[in-house]
Amino acid sequence: MYKKTVKSKHGYDIPCITNVSGNEKKVIIISHGFGSSKKSPTAQMIMNGIDNHEAGTLAYDFPAHGESPVDGKYLTLENCLDDLFSVEHFVHKKAPQAEIMYFSSSFGAYINLLYLSKRDPLGKRSFLRSAAVNMPELFLYPKKEEKEQLYSLGYLMLDRGYEHPLMITKEFLDGLMKNDIFHSFTPVSGVSIAMVHGDMDECISFNKAKEFADQYKISLTVIKGGDHRLMTPGSPEKVLRLAEDFFR
């Protein structure tokens, strides 16, 4: 693995970790969850666990996450989509013969679904872990002090167990409200999608995930007793096996 920065369309650096050499048959782009980073346990599990299957991997940080050099003013849905585009095209240039695939968690899965709908994706296979299909709902009812901060300052500093507090702007929230994935997702011809979700997910309701999967006829694997992070005993290994089978 080596560190790499990819230049965003907006001039800032996108921190990445990758092992792509250029000779791979497949490359998996890994998108992390909200408040997490490219160094999350799940991202590292996929990077280390799939190395022996002729597939390269690349994990990157969303704006204001992980080692990103920019703050929350740059955390917008458009920037997240643009950054996935930039990373994807770096991979394509580095390994032009490789099939590009996606492994995305939670908020990253939400961004990946928007990306498949709104952009011209180079990848045709997407594996979604604990997908935040109802992402806008998570921000509908801020606490009183959060609401006051948002209206007085134009942003709020949010910490819900994240790696570090995040600046959430009105622009970011407006973007969420305009992009309900139940209505914004447009299935792309030839793209294969699989989902895995815990039936005890405390953040993204399993019923919501099932509703989305049923609506768009997406394969959904249920992990009994699984929480949002899918870190209960045996769950990470099952996620890895499912991903390996899907990407194979």
Secondary structure as UniProt FT lines:
FT   STRAND          2..7
FT   TURN            9..10
FT   STRAND          13..18
FT   STRAND          26..31
FT   TURN            34..35
FT   TURN            38..39
FT   HELIX           41..49
FT   TURN            51..54
FT   STRAND          55..60
FT   TURN            63..64
FT   TURN            66..67
FT   HELIX           72..74
FT   HELIX           77..94
FT   TURN            96..97
FT   STRAND          99..105
FT   HELIX           107..118
FT   STRAND          125..129
FT   TURN            133..134
FT   HELIX           135..139
FT   HELIX           144..153
FT   STRAND          155..158
FT   STRAND          166..169
FT   HELIX           170..177
FT   HELIX           181..184
FT   TURN            189..190
FT   STRAND          192..198
FT   TURN            199..200
FT   HELIX           206..215
FT   TURN            216..217
FT   STRAND          219..223
FT   TURN            224..225
FT   TURN            228..229
FT   TURN            233..234
FT   HELIX           235..247
//
